[in-house]
Amino acid sequence: MRRWLILLGMLIFSLSGWGYAEKSETEQKEFRMKDVKPLTLSPIGTVKRQGDRMFLEILPQFAPALDGLTGFSHVWVLYWFHEHDRPEERDTLKVHPRRDPANPLTGVFATRAPVRPNLIGLTVCRLVKVTGNVLEVADLDAKEGSPLLDLKPYIPEGDSIPAAATPEWVKRLSHSKVE
């Protein structure tokens, strides 16, 4: 049902005759950073490591926001790539995915590279347990000390798209993990 509503919305939008891509070149050039309001992000906690174990230590004032999370097996973690917070790396707009020159030079928005204009990392990890304001997790690719920006529960019906399309270089990566 939800997919039909999305398709209906897209159809109405396309029939309305309005869309950013349809604006004249002059109108597109007028859209600049002055039109985008700055925003402020405040970390909600930090990634901690003890040996092989990983933890998300949430600031005490945000602990009530964890209520109900224990019913989920996985959680989306949004964090800051703090070790790449240098102006020259924020200017990097194309990379070879996985730092492999065999992969095509690709725009960072089409990769999971840590160098990008906004250093936001996103990963889904297994929730092992919640104790107070500390979550023990598994399969987290964030590093020790990474500031946490947000947590969201993983909901399979909305977060999994089995038939999603990917470029050939991603398929090669997937096959190499299996081998």
N, CA and C of each residue as an Amber inpcrd file, in Angstrom:
protein
   537
   0.8220000  -1.1840000   0.0000000   0.0000000   0.0000000   0.0000000
   0.8670000   1.2500000   0.0000000   1.9370000   1.2420000   0.8450000
   2.8050000   2.4090000   0.9390000   3.4930000   2.6870000  -0.3900000
   3.9180000   1.6180000  -1.0800000   4.5820000   1.8210000  -2.3740000
   3.6240000   2.4540000  -3.3780000   2.3360000   2.0450000  -3.3260000
   1.3520000   2.6440000  -4.2430000   1.1680000   4.1220000  -3.9450000
   1.1850000   4.4920000  -2.6700000   1.0460000   5.8970000  -2.3220000
   2.2530000   6.7020000  -2.8040000   3.4330000   6.1160000  -2.6830000
   4.6430000   6.7890000  -3.1630000   4.5690000   6.9670000  -4.6740000
   4.1850000   5.9020000  -5.3850000   4.0740000   5.9960000  -6.8460000
   3.0230000   7.0270000  -7.2530000   1.9030000   7.0700000  -6.5330000
   0.8650000   8.0450000  -6.8270000   1.3920000   9.4520000  -6.6110000
   2.1070000   9.6620000  -5.5280000   2.7020000  10.9800000  -5.2550000
   3.6770000  11.3850000  -6.3380000   4.5010000  10.4450000  -6.7980000
   5.4670000  10.7410000  -7.8620000   4.7440000  11.0870000  -9.1550000
   3.6600000  10.3750000  -9.4480000   2.8900000  10.6460000 -10.6530000
   2.2780000  12.0430000 -10.5980000   1.6780000  12.3890000  -9.4660000
   1.0800000  13.7180000  -9.3200000   2.1480000  14.7890000  -9.4480000
   3.3050000  14.5710000  -8.8220000   4.3970000  15.5310000  -8.8930000
   4.8630000  15.7210000 -10.3350000   5.0290000  14.6110000 -11.0660000
   5.5100000  14.7170000 -12.4460000   4.4760000  15.3680000 -13.3510000
   3.1850000  15.1260000 -13.0890000   2.1450000  15.7420000 -13.9100000
   1.9500000  17.2240000 -13.6010000   2.3990000  17.6370000 -12.4230000
   2.2200000  19.0380000 -12.0460000   3.0940000  19.9590000 -12.8870000
   4.1100000  19.4050000 -13.5450000   4.9660000  20.2120000 -14.4150000
   6.0210000  21.0010000 -13.6690000   6.1730000  20.7470000 -12.3630000
   7.1770000  21.4720000 -11.6020000   8.1980000  20.4990000 -11.0570000
   9.4190000  20.8870000 -11.1490000  10.4970000  20.0830000 -10.5870000
  11.7780000  20.8720000 -10.7270000  12.7140000  20.6590000  -9.8330000
  13.9570000  21.4170000  -9.8660000  14.6730000  21.2360000 -11.1940000
  14.6880000  20.0200000 -11.7250000  15.3950000  19.7520000 -12.9800000
  14.7750000  20.5200000 -14.1420000  13.5050000  20.8920000 -14.0120000
  12.8450000  21.5980000 -15.1010000  13.0450000  23.1010000 -15.0330000
  13.6560000  23.6250000 -13.9860000  13.8870000  25.0580000 -13.8750000
  14.9420000  25.4770000 -14.8870000  14.8520000  26.7160000 -15.3080000
  15.8220000  27.2330000 -16.2740000  17.2000000  27.2850000 -15.6380000
  18.2140000  27.3810000 -16.4780000  19.5870000  27.4470000 -15.9840000
  19.7700000  28.6600000 -15.0800000  19.1530000  29.7650000 -15.4200000
  19.2520000  30.9720000 -14.6010000  18.6430000  30.7390000 -13.2280000
  17.4670000  30.0980000 -13.1880000  16.8170000  29.8180000 -11.9080000
  17.6580000  28.8620000 -11.0660000  18.3040000  27.8880000 -11.7300000
  19.1400000  26.9460000 -10.9940000  20.3550000  27.6470000 -10.4080000
  20.9450000  28.5880000 -11.1530000  22.1210000  29.3150000 -10.6570000
  21.7680000  30.2070000  -9.4840000  20.5200000  30.6690000  -9.4350000
  20.1070000  31.5200000  -8.3340000  20.0080000  30.7550000  -7.0210000
  19.8730000  29.4370000  -7.1110000  19.8410000  28.6170000  -5.9210000
  21.2760000  28.4590000  -5.4380000  21.5950000  29.0940000  -4.3590000
  22.9480000  29.0840000  -3.8160000  22.8930000  28.7960000  -2.3250000
  24.0370000  28.7690000  -1.7170000  24.1240000  28.5050000  -0.2930000
  23.3410000  29.5300000   0.5300000  23.1450000  30.7340000   0.0130000
  22.3690000  31.7260000   0.7610000  20.9430000  31.2310000   0.9790000
  20.4880000  30.3250000   0.1310000  19.1390000  29.7820000   0.2510000
  19.0620000  28.6110000   1.2260000  20.2140000  28.1230000   1.6550000
  20.2550000  26.9790000   2.5640000  20.6410000  27.4920000   3.9490000
  19.7780000  27.2580000   4.8890000  20.0250000  27.7220000   6.2610000
  21.0470000  26.8250000   6.9500000  21.9770000  27.4240000   7.7040000
  22.9410000  26.5950000   8.4480000  22.2110000  25.8090000   9.5280000
  22.8210000  24.7220000   9.9420000  22.2310000  23.9300000  11.0020000
  23.2990000  23.5780000  12.0130000  22.8430000  23.1760000  13.1600000
  23.7600000  22.8100000  14.2330000  23.4730000  21.3830000  14.6570000
  24.5120000  20.5930000  14.7470000  24.3910000  19.2300000  15.2540000
  25.0970000  19.1560000  16.5990000  24.4780000  18.4890000  17.5270000
  25.0990000  18.2690000  18.8360000  25.1590000  16.7710000  19.0780000
  26.3360000  16.2530000  19.3790000  26.4500000  14.8140000  19.6290000
  25.5490000  14.3650000  20.7780000  25.0330000  13.1380000  20.6550000
  24.2130000  12.5480000  21.7120000  25.0270000  11.5610000  22.5450000
  26.2790000  11.3340000  22.1450000  27.1350000  10.3930000  22.8550000
  28.3860000  10.1180000  22.0630000  29.0590000   9.0270000  22.4360000
  30.3540000   8.6850000  21.8440000  30.4920000   7.1720000  21.7060000
  31.2460000   6.7700000  20.6860000  31.5820000   5.3560000  20.5010000
  32.7390000   5.0150000  21.4340000  32.5950000   3.9170000  22.1570000
  33.6350000   3.4250000  23.0700000  33.9760000   1.9890000  22.7000000
  35.2060000   1.6080000  22.9690000  35.6610000   0.2380000  22.7010000
  36.3490000  -0.3000000  23.9520000  36.0570000  -1.5720000  24.2470000
  36.7650000  -2.2940000  25.3050000  37.1710000  -3.6220000  24.7010000
  38.4230000  -3.7290000  24.3060000  38.8910000  -4.9400000  23.6180000
  38.1400000  -5.1020000  22.3130000  37.4600000  -6.2320000  22.1370000
  36.6870000  -6.4920000  20.9230000  35.2410000  -6.0040000  21.0290000
  34.8670000  -5.5030000  22.1740000  33.4780000  -5.0820000  22.3910000
  33.3100000  -3.5910000  22.0750000  32.1590000  -3.2620000  21.4660000
  31.8640000  -1.8800000  21.0920000  30.6400000  -1.3950000  21.8650000
  30.6940000  -0.1310000  22.2600000  29.6150000   0.4580000  23.0430000
  29.2550000   1.8310000  22.4980000  28.0000000   2.1670000  22.6400000
  27.5360000   3.5130000  22.3430000  27.1690000   4.1230000  23.6930000
  27.9770000   5.0610000  24.1350000  27.7110000   5.7040000  25.4170000
  26.9100000   6.9670000  25.1430000  25.6520000   6.9390000  25.5430000
  24.7350000   8.0390000  25.3010000  24.8200000   9.0160000  26.4770000
  24.8150000  10.2960000  26.1870000  24.8420000  11.2870000  27.2580000
  23.6250000  11.0810000  28.1600000  23.7920000  11.2300000  29.4650000
  22.7080000  10.9450000  30.4080000  21.3920000  11.6750000  30.1040000
  21.4610000  12.8910000  29.6200000  20.2240000  13.6280000  29.3510000
  19.4010000  13.0160000  28.2140000  20.0340000  12.1590000  27.4030000
  19.3240000  11.5130000  26.2950000  18.9010000  10.0750000  26.6320000
  19.2210000   9.5970000  27.8260000  18.8790000   8.2180000  28.2100000
  17.3850000   7.9160000  28.0710000  16.4690000   8.8260000  28.4180000
  15.0450000   8.5020000  28.2420000  14.6710000   8.1880000  26.7870000
  15.4370000   8.6910000  25.8330000  15.1600000   8.4350000  24.4120000
  15.4440000   6.9820000  24.0300000  16.1140000   6.2350000  24.8990000
  16.4200000   4.8240000  24.6260000  15.2660000   3.8890000  24.9890000
  14.2600000   4.3900000  25.6940000  13.1330000   3.5420000  26.1040000
  12.4930000   2.8840000  24.8870000  12.3170000   1.5740000  24.9420000
  11.6950000   0.8170000  23.8630000  12.6800000   0.2520000  22.8550000
  13.9320000   0.6810000  22.9060000  14.9170000   0.2190000  21.9230000
  15.2840000  -1.2510000  22.1210000  15.1460000  -1.7720000  23.3270000
  15.5370000  -3.1620000  23.5960000  14.6820000  -4.1790000  22.8340000
  13.5510000  -3.7620000  22.3020000  12.7180000  -4.6670000  21.5160000
  13.2300000  -4.8800000  20.1080000  14.2620000  -4.1650000  19.7150000
  14.8340000  -4.2630000  18.3640000  16.1440000  -5.0380000  18.3960000
  16.3980000  -5.8090000  17.3490000  17.6500000  -6.5680000  17.2730000
  18.7830000  -5.7370000  16.6650000  18.4180000  -4.7290000  15.8620000
  19.4220000  -3.9110000  15.1730000  19.0580000  -2.4370000  15.2710000
  20.0750000  -1.6150000  15.1530000  19.8710000  -0.1750000  15.2410000
  20.7400000   0.5260000  14.1900000  20.1750000   1.5620000  13.5600000
  20.9510000   2.4220000  12.6690000  21.7180000   3.4070000  13.5460000
  22.9950000   3.5810000  13.2650000  23.8280000   4.5110000  14.0140000
  24.3420000   5.5730000  13.0510000  24.0430000   6.8270000  13.3560000
  24.5790000   7.9480000  12.5880000  25.6610000   8.5850000  13.4430000
  26.8450000   8.7350000  12.8810000  27.9760000   9.2390000  13.6440000
  28.7980000  10.1880000  12.7780000  29.7820000  10.8180000  13.3760000
  30.6320000  11.7840000  12.6980000  31.9960000  11.1640000  12.4510000
  32.4560000  11.2140000  11.1820000  33.7940000  10.7070000  10.8420000
  34.8390000  11.6990000  11.3750000  35.0310000  11.7070000  12.6780000
  35.8630000  12.7250000  13.3200000  37.3290000  12.6980000  12.8930000
  37.8240000  11.5710000  12.4640000  39.2380000  11.4980000  12.0630000
  39.4780000  12.0650000  10.6630000  38.4250000  12.4610000   9.9700000
  38.5650000  13.0210000   8.6260000  38.0810000  14.4630000   8.5730000
  38.0110000  15.1150000   9.7240000  37.4610000  16.4700000   9.7800000
  38.5450000  17.5010000   9.4680000  38.9410000  17.5090000   8.1870000
  39.9190000  18.4620000   7.6780000  39.3500000  19.0960000   6.4120000
  39.5060000  20.4050000   6.2550000  38.9070000  21.0950000   5.0970000
  39.2380000  20.4520000   3.7520000  40.4760000  20.0070000   3.5730000
  40.8540000  19.4300000   2.2770000  40.1080000  18.1250000   2.0030000
  39.7820000  17.3830000   3.0520000  39.0440000  16.1380000   2.8380000
  37.5590000  16.4070000   2.6240000  37.0450000  17.5010000   3.1700000
  35.6500000  17.8710000   2.9270000  35.4600000  18.3280000   1.4800000
  36.5340000  18.7640000   0.8430000  36.4630000  19.2050000  -0.5530000
  36.5420000  18.0440000  -1.5370000  36.8610000  16.8450000  -1.0590000
  36.9590000  15.6780000  -1.9330000  35.5640000  15.2810000  -2.3870000
  35.3340000  15.3260000  -3.7000000  34.0090000  15.0140000  -4.2300000
  33.9630000  13.7090000  -5.0210000  35.1450000  13.1600000  -5.3790000
  35.1950000  11.8900000  -6.1010000  36.2920000  11.0180000  -5.5080000
  35.9900000   9.7320000  -5.4120000  36.9410000   8.7640000  -4.8600000
  36.8260000   7.4600000  -5.6300000  37.8330000   6.6150000  -5.4740000
  37.7370000   5.2350000  -5.9310000  37.1400000   4.4660000  -4.7470000
  35.9310000   3.8960000  -4.8780000  35.3290000   3.1890000  -3.7460000
  36.2740000   2.1550000  -3.1450000  36.2530000   2.1030000  -1.8220000
  37.1060000   1.1880000  -1.0480000  38.5900000   1.4720000  -1.2740000
  38.8940000   2.6680000  -1.7630000  40.2780000   3.0810000  -2.0640000
  40.9510000   2.1300000  -3.0410000  40.1560000   1.5270000  -3.8840000
  40.6500000   0.5510000  -4.8570000  40.6240000   1.1800000  -6.2450000
  41.8000000   1.4530000  -6.8500000  41.8380000   2.0700000  -8.1730000
  41.1640000   1.2280000  -9.2580000  40.9050000  -0.0520000  -8.9790000
  40.1750000  -0.8840000  -9.9430000  38.7070000  -0.4650000 -10.0050000
  38.2260000   0.1860000  -8.9470000  36.8600000   0.7020000  -8.9470000
  36.8380000   2.0610000  -9.6370000  35.7590000   2.3930000 -10.3320000
  35.7100000   3.6560000 -11.0770000  35.7080000   4.8700000 -10.1510000
  36.2860000   5.9700000 -10.6140000  36.2270000   7.2260000  -9.8930000
  34.7520000   7.6040000  -9.7820000  34.2790000   7.7590000  -8.5560000
  32.8550000   7.8750000  -8.2770000  32.6000000   9.0410000  -7.3320000
  31.4960000   9.7430000  -7.5190000  31.1100000  10.8220000  -6.6210000
  30.8830000  10.2840000  -5.2170000  31.3220000  11.0530000  -4.2050000
  31.2320000  10.5510000  -2.8300000  29.7980000  10.2700000  -2.4020000
  28.8080000  10.9360000  -3.0060000  27.4220000  10.6610000  -2.6340000
  26.9660000   9.2960000  -3.1390000  27.7480000   8.6740000  -4.0030000
  27.4420000   7.3300000  -4.4980000  28.3590000   6.2880000  -3.8460000
  29.0120000   6.6720000  -2.7350000  29.9090000   5.7590000  -2.0150000
  29.6550000   5.8610000  -0.5170000  30.3630000   5.0320000   0.2140000
  30.3260000   5.1150000   1.6720000  31.6420000   5.7020000   2.2030000
  32.3640000   6.4210000   1.3700000  33.6610000   6.9820000   1.7490000
  33.5230000   7.9320000   2.9380000  34.5070000   7.9420000   3.8410000
  34.4450000   8.8540000   4.9890000  34.7760000  10.3000000   4.6310000
  35.3860000  10.5320000   3.4820000  35.6620000  11.9030000   3.0530000
  34.4720000  12.3930000   2.2360000  33.8900000  13.5140000   2.6660000
  32.6830000  14.0390000   2.0360000  32.4060000  15.4210000   2.6140000
  31.5230000  16.1910000   1.9950000  31.2530000  17.5420000   2.5080000
  30.7650000  17.5580000   3.9560000  29.8820000  16.6670000   4.3220000
  29.4350000  16.4980000   5.7060000  29.8150000  15.0910000   6.1170000
  30.5770000  15.0000000   7.1670000  31.2240000  13.7450000   7.5470000
  30.3170000  12.8260000   8.3510000  29.1250000  12.5900000   7.8330000
  28.1540000  11.7580000   8.5390000  28.3130000  10.3050000   8.1100000
  28.5400000   9.4430000   9.0910000  28.6080000   8.0080000   8.8560000
  27.2790000   7.3710000   9.2130000  26.9620000   6.2940000   8.5290000
  25.7150000   5.5730000   8.7610000  26.0060000   4.0790000   8.6940000
  25.6020000   3.3580000   9.7080000  25.7710000   1.9130000   9.6980000
  24.6490000   1.2790000  10.5070000  24.3270000   0.0590000  10.1510000
  23.3660000  -0.6990000  10.9500000  24.1620000  -1.7350000  11.7270000
  23.8630000  -1.8700000  13.0060000  24.5970000  -2.8440000  13.7990000
  23.6420000  -3.5970000  14.7140000  24.1060000  -4.7420000  15.1690000
  23.2990000  -5.5890000  16.0500000  23.3320000  -5.0100000  17.4570000
  22.1760000  -4.9070000  18.0650000  22.0520000  -4.4210000  19.4270000
  22.1830000  -5.6130000  20.3700000  23.2640000  -5.6410000  21.1390000
  23.5120000  -6.7520000  22.0520000  22.7210000  -6.5500000  23.3420000
  22.8600000  -5.3720000  23.9500000  22.0830000  -5.0780000  25.1610000
  22.1390000  -3.5780000  25.4580000  21.1650000  -3.1500000  26.2510000
  21.0950000  -1.7690000  26.7060000  21.1480000  -1.7920000  28.2270000
  22.0920000  -1.0620000  28.7750000  22.2270000  -0.9480000  30.2310000
  22.2960000   0.5340000  30.5660000  21.2120000   1.0520000  31.0810000
  21.1730000   2.4800000  31.3950000  21.3120000   3.2990000  30.1260000
  22.3720000   4.0950000  30.0680000  22.6180000   4.9370000  28.8920000
  23.7160000   4.3760000  27.9820000  24.0160000   3.0770000  28.1290000
  25.0700000   2.4450000  27.3290000  24.4810000   1.2880000  26.5260000
  24.7570000   1.2990000  25.2220000  24.3280000   0.2110000  24.3440000
  25.5500000  -0.5890000  23.9450000  25.5160000  -1.8870000  24.1450000
  26.5630000  -2.7470000  23.5920000  26.0760000  -3.1660000  22.2150000
  26.9520000  -3.0160000  21.2010000  26.5780000  -3.3230000  19.8230000
  27.6380000  -4.2070000  19.1770000  27.2640000  -4.8450000  18.0780000
  28.1970000  -5.6550000  17.2940000  28.1240000  -5.1860000  15.8500000
  29.2080000  -5.3710000  15.1190000  29.2790000  -5.0420000  13.6930000
  29.2260000  -3.5390000  13.4330000  29.7520000  -2.7590000  14.3270000
  29.7930000  -1.3050000  14.1610000  31.0890000  -0.9230000  13.4670000
  31.0030000  -0.1240000  12.3940000  32.2280000   0.2590000  11.6890000
  32.7340000   1.6400000  12.0900000  32.1340000   2.2720000  13.0910000
  32.6270000   3.5560000  13.5950000  33.8380000   3.3070000  14.4830000
  34.6870000   4.3220000  14.5970000  35.9020000   4.1860000  15.3950000
  35.7020000   4.7290000  16.8060000  36.5630000   4.2870000  17.6940000
  36.5950000   4.7870000  19.0670000  36.5990000   6.3180000  19.0530000
  35.7490000   6.8970000  19.8580000  35.7020000   8.3540000  19.9680000
  34.7960000   9.0390000  18.9620000  34.2320000   8.2890000  18.0180000
  33.3360000   8.9200000  17.0370000  32.1330000   9.5170000  17.7550000
  31.8370000  10.8040000  17.5060000  30.6460000  11.4030000  18.0990000
  29.3790000  10.7980000  17.4810000  28.4260000  10.4560000  18.3130000
  27.1550000   9.9000000  17.8470000  26.1870000  11.0420000  17.5670000
  25.5200000  10.9750000  16.4050000  24.5650000  12.0150000  16.0280000
  23.1220000  11.5930000  16.2560000  22.8200000  10.3110000  16.0340000
  21.4510000   9.8480000  16.1870000  21.4240000   8.3250000  16.1490000
  20.3550000   7.7660000  16.6560000  20.0790000   6.3330000  16.5910000
  18.6580000   6.1730000  16.0700000  18.4500000   5.1550000  15.2620000
  17.1210000   4.8430000  14.7560000  16.9780000   3.3240000  14.7260000
  15.8140000   2.8090000  15.0860000  15.6470000   1.3580000  15.0590000
  15.6260000   0.8430000  13.6270000  16.1820000  -0.3280000  13.4310000
  16.1230000  -0.9920000  12.1300000  14.7750000  -1.7010000  12.0360000
  13.9870000  -1.3430000  11.0310000  12.6740000  -1.9410000  10.8190000
  12.6960000  -2.6210000   9.4490000  12.7690000  -3.9550000   9.4060000
  12.9570000  -4.6810000   8.1420000  11.9680000  -4.3020000   7.0320000
  10.7060000  -4.0960000   7.3750000   9.7130000  -3.7940000   6.3370000
  10.0290000  -2.4970000   5.6000000  10.6160000  -1.5380000   6.2730000
  10.9160000  -0.2640000   5.6370000  12.3730000  -0.0660000   5.2690000
  13.2650000  -0.7900000   5.9360000  14.6920000  -0.5640000   5.7400000
  15.3610000  -1.5330000   4.7820000  14.6810000  -2.5850000   4.4000000
  15.2590000  -3.5730000   3.5060000  14.5690000  -3.5130000   2.1470000
  15.3640000  -3.3980000   1.1040000  14.8410000  -3.3700000  -0.2610000
  15.6030000  -4.4420000  -1.0520000  15.1430000  -5.6920000  -1.0160000
  15.8750000  -6.7990000  -1.6300000  16.1710000  -6.6140000  -3.1170000
  15.3120000  -5.9500000  -3.8510000  15.5210000  -5.8100000  -5.3000000
  16.2220000  -4.5010000  -5.6730000  16.8520000  -3.8410000  -4.7200000
  17.5250000  -2.5720000  -5.0010000  18.6520000  -2.7670000  -6.0230000
  18.8080000  -1.8080000  -6.9200000  19.8530000  -1.8640000  -7.9490000
  21.1470000  -1.2580000  -7.4230000  22.2780000  -1.8290000  -7.8350000
  23.5970000  -1.3010000  -7.4890000  24.5030000  -1.3860000  -8.7070000
  25.5320000  -0.5170000  -8.7570000  26.4790000  -0.5830000  -9.8750000
  27.3310000  -1.8540000  -9.8130000  27.9890000  -2.1390000 -10.9020000
  28.7910000  -3.3590000 -11.0320000  29.8860000  -3.4550000  -9.9700000
  30.5590000  -2.3250000  -9.6370000  31.6420000  -2.3930000  -8.6540000
  31.1290000  -2.8480000  -7.2860000  29.8930000  -2.5200000  -6.9280000
  29.3300000  -2.9740000  -5.6560000  29.0840000  -4.4730000  -5.7080000
  28.6160000  -4.9670000  -6.8440000  28.3750000  -6.4040000  -6.9880000
  29.6810000  -7.1850000  -6.8540000  30.7800000  -6.6280000  -7.3920000
  32.0820000  -7.2920000  -7.2550000  32.4810000  -7.3620000  -5.7830000
  32.2270000  -6.2910000  -5.0250000  32.5500000  -6.2800000  -3.5920000
  31.7450000  -7.3380000  -2.8590000  30.4600000  -7.4390000  -3.1870000
  29.5820000  -8.4200000  -2.5420000  30.0600000  -9.8340000  -2.8000000
  30.4700000 -10.1230000  -4.0410000  30.9430000 -11.4690000  -4.3820000
  32.2540000 -11.7810000  -3.6850000  33.1240000 -10.7800000  -3.5310000
  34.4240000 -11.0430000  -2.8940000  34.2580000 -11.3340000  -1.4060000
  33.2160000 -10.7860000  -0.7500000  32.9710000 -11.0740000   0.6610000
  32.5290000 -12.5070000   0.8510000  31.7940000 -13.0540000  -0.1070000
  31.2930000 -14.4280000  -0.0140000  32.4270000 -15.4200000  -0.2020000
  33.3650000 -15.0900000  -1.0710000  34.4530000 -16.0140000  -1.3790000
  35.4510000 -16.1760000  -0.2690000
